[in-house]
Amino acid sequence: MSSRHGSAAALSGAALLSLSALSTTASAATYQVGPSGDYPDIQSLLAATSLSPGDIVEVEGDHLYPGDLWLREEANGSADAPVTIRGIRKNGKRPTLEGVGTEQWHDMVLFLAAHYLVFEGFEIIGDDLEHPCIVTQANEIVVRDVYVHGCTGHGLLATDYGTGNLTIEHSEFTNNGGGDRRHQIYVTTDQELFPGSRVRIQFNYVHDAAGGHNLKSRAERTEVYFNWLENPVYNSMDLIGPDATADAAREDSDVVGNVIIHPGPWAAARIGDDGTKGTDGRYRFAYNTFVFGDSDAVAIRPQVNIESLELYNNAFISQGGAAPRLMHLTDYTGTEPIVMGSHNYIASELSQVPPELTDTLSGDPGVMDLASLDLRPKEGSALIDAGTTETVGPMNATPLPLTMVDYVPPPRVEPTAGMPYDRNDEGTPDIGAYAFGSGTEPGPGGPPPTGQGGSGPGGTGSGAGSGSGSGGNGAEQDGGCSFQPGSASEVGGLWATLLLGLGLLRRRRES
């Protein structure tokens, strides 16, 4: 009887949740923004009404709108009914946001405590060195189908305070960043306000940076799945510890199914620490294809301290010339990391290969056309059926690993509605980001395209309030972005002061 009652109660609870979701959806509104809509821009809509869970804002494409767009509590969704701000293409063009406010923290698009929100289908054109293009300080944010370019003050920045779960997908970032401290994508999570949060970056084309790294993450958990990353100024990925003074949680990363084109020096992936606070983390790389140019770059560079590194079914390919290093410890302290892995293709040019790796392949990888970066295995390739299904280490493994690898990265072009493409391994897995017969011929790559734009006023928006900032991530001689004394505390202190003034920052728990 008790089990029946339990089932009935569970079904009743599920039914009530379903009814609640249906009720929310039924009461949700759709708003039209643009030359043919009811509001000229999103700011005008937000000035006239507050959005409710499930509401959809459709913004007409092929038109230029003002930036300085602040999405705050009045744009809150809910777990079962997020608010959606959606660009609708017209003449094949997204709506475009350009222009920032005149004050220090008035950036292009700011999610300031607007939780459970989807922002998709926009082109965002950068403005100046002081303003990132997208800033998020909220929980359960999805950024999808955006084209972000020309942003010298970070393409996308997630702040140290108030950032929870964040997903960035099906988007293109190019020509963003500046110097060694501003990046195409720079993310973190707030371990105190949103413990256990993760940042997921998937199905994106991130390429040809103007400065910094293609991806820098201080998040408690970072998931990098099925992206094409190419031509950073410094590191392709910087997966390092939080900008925090108190004891922080261990930070882990799962990096699966990516193409990483790293022609210059520095590291394809620096992990652990950049001089602020290390992760002591667990890192897993599986089914990735790395391509190195004529430089002595490092594929994986643990710095200061990590717990473990797993390498399975990766292809490390060299285009010749200098000899890249597979793993190079930098400024390392404490016990060396536990290294586990097998069934990787490692070009013979690479040095410093960890002896713990087993069943390693070398020789000709047999890809379609290395010169044009067509990295799909051709018939008879040594990569075919050379992988393993055992892609999780026997000890100190990365939690919650992605083991079902069903997709391939976007083929060096802007992600489209027809992507992602299926991977379709048959039998034993193939090594690298592609299975034989999967994917399509890559695009030409090269310099970023010009903006799609559209007619309209653009210019300066009218958002009010204050809010964003990045933690310390200055320069160091051997490895890109690191802490410079003063930079993190000054920016973090100003950010906290501004948020406290707005009443948006809860008192942090005392350690």
C-alpha positions as a printed Julia matrix, in Angstrom:
511×3 Matrix{Float64}:
  0.0    0.0     0.0
  2.76   2.43    0.92
  4.5    1.97   -2.41
  1.24   2.55   -4.28
  0.62   5.68   -2.27
  4.15   6.84   -2.98
  3.64   6.35   -6.71
  0.3    8.14   -6.62
  1.84  11.02   -4.7
  4.69  11.24   -7.17
  2.29  11.21  -10.11
  0.13  13.83   -8.43
  3.19  15.99   -7.85
  4.26  15.56  -11.45
  0.75  16.37  -12.61
  0.67  19.5   -10.49
  4.03  20.59  -11.87
  2.8   19.94  -15.39
 -0.38  21.93  -14.73
  1.7   24.73  -13.26
  3.98  24.77  -16.31
  0.98  24.69  -18.65
 -0.63  27.53  -16.71
  2.55  29.59  -16.92
  2.91  28.89  -20.63
 -0.74  29.68  -21.29
 -0.41  33.06  -19.59
  2.89  33.92  -21.27
  3.0   36.77  -23.76
  4.9   37.32  -27.01
  6.15  40.84  -27.71
  7.21  42.19  -31.11
 10.16  44.58  -31.29
 11.42  46.37  -34.39
 10.27  48.57  -37.27
  7.24  46.33  -37.81
  6.58  45.69  -34.12
  4.96  47.39  -31.17
  8.2   48.68  -29.65
 11.18  50.29  -31.45
 13.77  48.53  -29.28
 14.06  46.23  -26.28
 14.75  49.12  -23.91
 11.38  50.66  -24.79
  9.64  47.36  -24.09
 11.31  46.98  -20.7
 10.4   50.55  -19.8
  6.74  49.8   -20.52
  6.31  46.39  -18.9
  7.94  43.7   -16.79
  8.43  40.32  -18.38
  6.96  37.19  -16.79
  8.15  33.57  -16.89
  7.54  32.06  -20.32
  7.39  35.42  -22.11
  9.04  35.68  -25.53
 10.45  38.86  -27.03
 10.86  38.61  -30.81
 13.22  41.19  -32.29
 13.05  41.87  -36.03
 16.23  41.18  -37.99
 18.09  43.23  -40.61
 17.94  46.24  -38.32
 20.39  48.04  -36.03
 19.36  48.51  -32.39
 21.05  50.36  -29.51
 23.23  48.51  -27.06
 23.53  49.37  -23.36
 20.79  46.78  -22.83
 20.18  45.91  -19.17
 18.16  42.8   -18.35
 17.44  42.72  -14.62
 14.87  41.25  -12.23
 12.03  42.47  -14.42
 13.22  39.95  -17.02
 13.34  36.94  -14.65
 12.04  33.63  -15.91
 11.66  30.39  -13.98
 13.13  26.91  -14.15
 10.22  25.53  -16.18
  9.47  28.73  -18.13
 12.48  30.88  -18.99
 12.12  34.3   -20.55
 13.38  34.28  -24.16
 14.83  37.29  -26.0
 14.97  36.04  -29.59
 16.27  37.63  -32.75
 14.21  36.76  -35.84
 16.23  36.81  -39.04
 14.99  38.96  -41.88
 16.59  38.81  -45.32
 18.92  36.25  -43.76
 20.24  38.76  -41.22
 20.03  38.82  -37.45
 19.07  41.93  -35.52
 22.23  43.82  -34.58
 23.13  45.48  -31.29
 25.8   48.17  -31.32
 26.74  51.01  -29.0
 27.29  51.29  -25.26
 26.52  53.79  -22.56
 28.8   56.62  -21.58
 29.46  55.36  -18.04
 32.12  52.86  -17.0
 29.91  49.82  -16.42
 27.42  50.38  -19.24
 28.25  47.5   -21.52
 26.6   46.16  -24.66
 24.28  43.54  -23.11
 24.12  42.92  -19.36
 22.25  40.12  -17.56
 22.11  41.55  -14.04
 20.22  39.11  -11.78
 17.89  38.22  -14.66
 17.79  34.5   -13.95
 16.38  31.77  -16.24
 16.8   33.69  -19.45
 17.54  32.67  -23.05
 19.21  35.24  -25.3
 19.49  34.08  -28.9
 19.72  35.14  -32.51
 21.65  38.44  -32.34
 24.7   40.0   -33.91
 26.71  42.09  -31.47
 29.33  44.55  -32.68
 32.01  45.79  -30.29
 32.55  49.37  -29.32
 35.66  50.18  -27.3
 38.31  48.84  -24.95
 36.42  49.53  -21.74
 33.21  47.64  -22.5
 32.66  43.89  -22.91
 29.92  42.98  -25.36
 27.96  40.49  -23.23
 28.19  40.49  -19.42
 26.35  37.92  -17.33
 25.82  38.11  -13.58
 22.88  35.72  -13.23
 21.93  32.05  -12.94
 20.61  29.71  -15.67
 21.51  31.87  -18.65
 21.6   30.47  -22.2
 23.39  32.47  -24.91
 22.65  30.86  -28.28
 23.08  31.66  -31.97
 24.94  34.94  -31.47
 27.64  36.43  -33.66
 29.95  38.51  -31.45
 32.83  40.43  -33.0
 35.01  43.49  -32.58
 34.74  43.53  -28.78
 38.1   44.55  -27.37
 36.84  44.5   -23.77
 35.92  40.73  -23.83
 33.42  39.17  -26.21
 31.54  37.59  -23.29
 32.32  38.06  -19.62
 30.77  36.18  -16.68
 31.44  38.0   -13.43
 32.93  36.67  -10.2
 29.83  37.67   -8.24
 26.4   36.27   -8.92
 27.09  33.98  -11.87
 25.53  30.52  -11.77
 24.89  28.01  -14.55
 25.71  29.38  -17.99
 25.45  27.8   -21.45
 27.04  29.3   -24.58
 26.14  27.4   -27.74
 25.8   27.48  -31.53
 27.58  30.85  -31.71
 30.53  32.54  -33.38
 33.07  34.7   -31.56
 35.82  36.4   -33.55
 38.08  39.46  -33.44
 37.4   39.94  -29.73
 39.79  40.62  -26.87
 42.75  42.92  -26.45
 46.28  42.63  -25.1
 46.8   39.73  -22.7
 43.96  40.44  -20.26
 40.85  40.63  -22.43
 39.54  37.52  -24.11
 36.97  36.22  -26.56
 35.15  34.33  -23.8
 35.98  34.82  -20.11
 33.76  33.02  -17.6
 33.52  32.05  -13.96
 30.91  31.02  -11.4
 30.11  32.24   -7.9
 30.9   29.33   -5.57
 29.09  30.91   -2.61
 25.87  32.2    -4.14
 25.57  29.32   -6.64
 27.69  26.4    -5.39
 28.15  23.52   -7.8
 27.46  25.64  -10.88
 28.87  24.87  -14.3
 29.64  26.67  -17.54
 28.93  24.67  -20.7
 30.43  25.86  -23.99
 29.28  23.75  -26.93
 28.92  23.79  -30.73
 30.68  27.16  -31.15
 33.15  28.56  -33.68
 35.68  30.71  -31.77
 38.5   31.99  -33.93
 40.98  34.71  -34.89
 41.16  36.57  -31.59
 42.25  40.19  -31.42
 43.85  39.57  -28.02
 43.98  37.25  -25.05
 42.71  33.66  -25.04
 39.91  32.14  -27.04
 38.43  30.74  -23.84
 39.33  31.53  -20.24
 37.38  29.88  -17.44
 37.52  30.08  -13.66
 34.23  28.2   -13.28
 33.7   25.53  -10.64
 32.99  23.12  -13.49
 33.77  23.83  -17.14
 32.37  21.71  -19.97
 33.84  22.31  -23.43
 32.02  20.17  -25.98
 32.16  20.01  -29.8
 33.67  23.44  -30.54
 36.06  24.63  -33.25
 38.7   26.83  -31.55
 41.32  28.48  -33.77
 44.01  31.18  -33.73
 44.12  32.69  -30.25
 46.68  35.33  -29.44
 47.77  33.42  -26.34
 46.19  30.17  -25.08
 43.37  28.41  -26.86
 41.93  27.43  -23.48
 42.83  28.73  -20.04
 41.09  26.54  -17.46
 42.31  27.89  -14.16
 41.29  28.64  -10.59
 38.93  31.2    -9.11
 39.81  34.77   -8.32
 39.15  34.2    -4.62
 40.94  34.72   -1.33
 39.04  32.16    0.77
 39.22  28.4     0.35
 37.4   27.43   -2.81
 35.92  24.19   -4.08
 37.93  21.99   -6.4
 37.36  23.02  -10.02
 37.1   20.39  -12.76
 36.91  20.48  -16.56
 35.6   18.04  -19.15
 36.85  18.8   -22.68
 35.33  16.52  -25.33
 35.0   16.43  -29.12
 36.7   19.71  -30.01
 39.0   20.84  -32.8
 41.77  23.07  -31.42
 43.91  24.78  -34.07
 46.89  26.27  -32.25
 49.46  27.6   -34.73
 51.39  29.88  -32.38
 53.36  29.43  -29.16
 51.87  29.38  -25.66
 49.51  26.53  -24.73
 46.54  24.89  -26.37
 45.27  24.32  -22.83
 46.7   25.75  -19.65
 45.14  24.14  -16.59
 45.38  24.71  -12.86
 46.56  28.18  -11.89
 47.44  31.52  -13.42
 48.76  33.12  -10.25
 45.44  33.83   -8.51
 44.26  30.57   -6.94
 44.66  27.08   -8.32
 41.9   24.61   -9.03
 43.47  21.46   -7.52
 41.19  20.1   -10.2
 40.56  17.07  -12.34
 40.82  17.51  -16.11
 39.62  15.16  -18.81
 40.36  15.5   -22.54
 38.68  12.98  -24.85
 37.98  12.77  -28.59
 39.7   16.09  -29.37
 41.85  16.92  -32.4
 44.74  19.32  -31.73
 46.72  20.79  -34.63
 50.0   22.63  -34.03
 51.92  24.87  -36.42
 55.6   25.7   -36.65
 56.14  26.56  -32.99
 57.23  24.99  -29.73
 53.76  25.28  -28.25
 52.49  23.13  -25.4
 49.4   20.98  -25.78
 48.54  20.64  -22.07
 50.31  22.83  -19.52
 49.5   22.13  -15.87
 50.57  25.11  -13.79
 51.21  25.17  -10.04
 48.88  22.33   -9.01
 46.19  20.01  -10.36
 44.97  16.65   -9.09
 44.63  14.57  -12.25
 44.75  14.61  -16.03
 42.96  12.11  -18.3
 43.73  11.81  -22.03
 41.7    9.39  -24.17
 41.12   9.11  -27.92
 42.76  12.46  -28.72
 44.73  13.28  -31.87
 47.76  15.56  -31.45
 48.8   16.49  -34.98
 51.78  18.61  -36.04
 52.03  20.5   -39.31
 55.82  20.25  -39.12
 58.65  22.55  -38.16
 59.29  23.08  -34.47
 58.53  20.38  -31.93
 55.5   21.01  -29.69
 55.45  19.55  -26.19
 52.56  17.37  -25.14
 52.63  18.09  -21.4
 54.82  20.67  -19.7
 54.6   21.42  -15.98
 55.1   25.09  -15.08
 55.88  26.56  -11.63
 54.69  23.28  -10.23
 54.34  22.74   -6.48
 53.35  19.73   -4.44
 52.75  16.24   -5.78
 52.83  15.85   -9.54
 49.42  15.17  -11.1
 48.02  11.71  -11.63
 48.15  11.16  -15.4
 45.91   8.54  -17.01
 45.05   7.81  -20.59
 45.3    5.62  -23.64
 44.62   5.32  -27.36
 45.83   8.77  -28.37
 47.43   9.63  -31.69
 50.58  11.65  -30.93
 52.69  12.9   -33.83
 56.32  11.87  -33.62
 57.4   15.53  -33.52
 55.88  16.01  -30.07
 58.12  15.77  -27.03
 57.48  15.43  -23.29
 54.92  12.67  -23.72
 53.87  11.3   -20.31
 55.0    7.69  -19.88
 51.66   6.83  -18.25
 49.88   7.01  -21.63
 49.38   3.61  -23.24
 48.42   2.28  -26.68
 49.72   5.43  -28.38
 49.71   5.76  -32.18
 52.07   7.8   -34.36
 52.99   8.04  -38.04
 50.66   9.44  -40.68
 47.28  10.26  -39.09
 45.52   9.88  -42.44
 43.24  12.92  -42.43
 41.52  14.19  -45.57
 43.63  17.34  -46.1
 45.79  18.67  -43.28
 46.8   21.8   -45.21
 43.18  22.94  -45.49
 42.36  21.61  -42.0
 40.0   18.94  -43.26
 40.64  16.73  -40.26
 38.16  13.96  -41.01
 39.75  10.51  -41.24
 40.1    9.33  -44.81
 39.65   5.74  -45.85
 42.41   3.6   -44.39
 43.32   6.2   -41.75
 45.2    4.98  -38.7
 42.63   6.82  -36.57
 39.73   4.56  -37.62
 38.7    1.97  -35.01
 41.82   2.85  -33.0
 40.13   4.35  -29.94
 38.71   2.87  -26.79
 35.33   2.88  -25.11
 37.05   3.08  -21.71
 37.5    6.85  -21.5
 37.33   7.37  -17.74
 40.34   6.97  -15.5
 40.49   4.31  -12.78
 41.18   6.83   -9.99
 40.72  10.53   -9.27
 38.63  10.82  -12.43
 36.69  13.88  -13.54
 33.11  13.59  -12.24
 30.15  13.34  -14.62
 32.2   12.76  -17.77
 30.58  12.96  -21.19
 31.04   9.46  -22.59
 28.35   9.38  -25.31
 30.09  11.3   -28.09
 27.37  11.79  -30.7
 28.39  15.0   -32.51
 31.25  16.75  -34.3
 32.23  20.44  -34.15
 30.94  23.09  -36.57
 33.07  22.81  -39.72
 35.05  26.06  -39.41
 32.02  28.15  -40.29
 29.27  29.97  -38.45
 27.05  27.39  -36.71
 23.7   27.01  -38.46
 20.33  25.42  -37.79
 21.45  22.23  -39.55
 24.19  21.62  -37.01
 25.49  19.85  -35.06
 26.36  17.02  -37.38
 26.19  13.48  -36.04
 29.43  11.66  -35.34
 28.21   8.08  -35.89
 31.02   5.86  -34.69
 30.53   2.28  -35.87
 31.98  -0.36  -33.6
 35.24   0.66  -31.93
 35.51   4.45  -31.63
 37.76   6.42  -33.94
 40.42   8.75  -32.53
 39.91  12.5   -32.62
 36.98  14.86  -33.08
 35.65  13.02  -36.17
 34.59   9.49  -36.9
 35.08   8.14  -40.41
 32.25   9.39  -42.62
 31.1   12.1   -40.2
 31.23  15.85  -40.61
 31.67  17.86  -43.78
 34.38  19.79  -45.59
 35.55  22.76  -43.48
 35.13  26.39  -44.41
 38.04  28.6   -45.49
 38.63  30.2   -42.09
 40.76  33.32  -42.11
 39.91  36.89  -41.11
 36.53  37.5   -39.52
 33.69  38.52  -41.81
 32.29  42.02  -41.79
 29.16  42.67  -39.74
 25.79  41.84  -41.2
 24.31  44.97  -39.65
 21.12  46.47  -40.97
 19.38  49.79  -41.0
 18.49  51.57  -37.81
 19.72  54.06  -35.23
 22.22  52.02  -33.21
 24.16  54.33  -30.97
 23.91  54.71  -27.24
 21.22  53.01  -25.2
 19.55  54.21  -22.08
 20.12  51.53  -19.48
 20.44  52.57  -15.89
 22.38  51.24  -12.96
 25.83  49.81  -12.59
 27.55  46.55  -12.73
 30.33  44.41  -14.22
 33.93  43.55  -13.75
 36.56  40.92  -14.25
 38.92  39.36  -11.8
 42.68  39.59  -11.97
 44.12  38.07  -15.09
 47.21  40.0   -15.99
 50.32  38.94  -17.82
 53.19  36.65  -16.98
 56.34  35.82  -18.88
 55.68  32.12  -19.4
 52.07  31.56  -20.18
 49.63  34.33  -20.84
 47.12  35.7   -18.38
 47.91  35.75  -14.7
 47.4   37.84  -11.61
 48.92  41.28  -11.28
 48.93  42.74   -7.76
 46.12  45.21   -7.3
 44.16  44.48  -10.45
 41.8   41.84   -9.07
 41.13  43.46   -5.73
 40.51  46.88   -7.23
 38.07  45.64   -9.85
 36.42  43.15   -7.51
 36.05  45.77   -4.79
 34.45  48.27   -7.13
 32.12  45.61   -8.5
 31.05  44.58   -5.01
 30.5   48.19   -3.98
 28.34  48.86   -7.01
 26.23  45.78   -6.42
 25.81  46.48   -2.74
 24.6   49.93   -3.69
 21.94  48.27   -5.85
 21.03  45.8    -3.12
 21.79  42.87   -5.42
 24.67  41.19   -3.66
 23.84  39.02   -0.66
 26.3   38.97    2.18
 28.8   36.22    1.54
 29.08  33.41    4.05
 31.94  33.79    6.48
 34.59  31.15    6.21
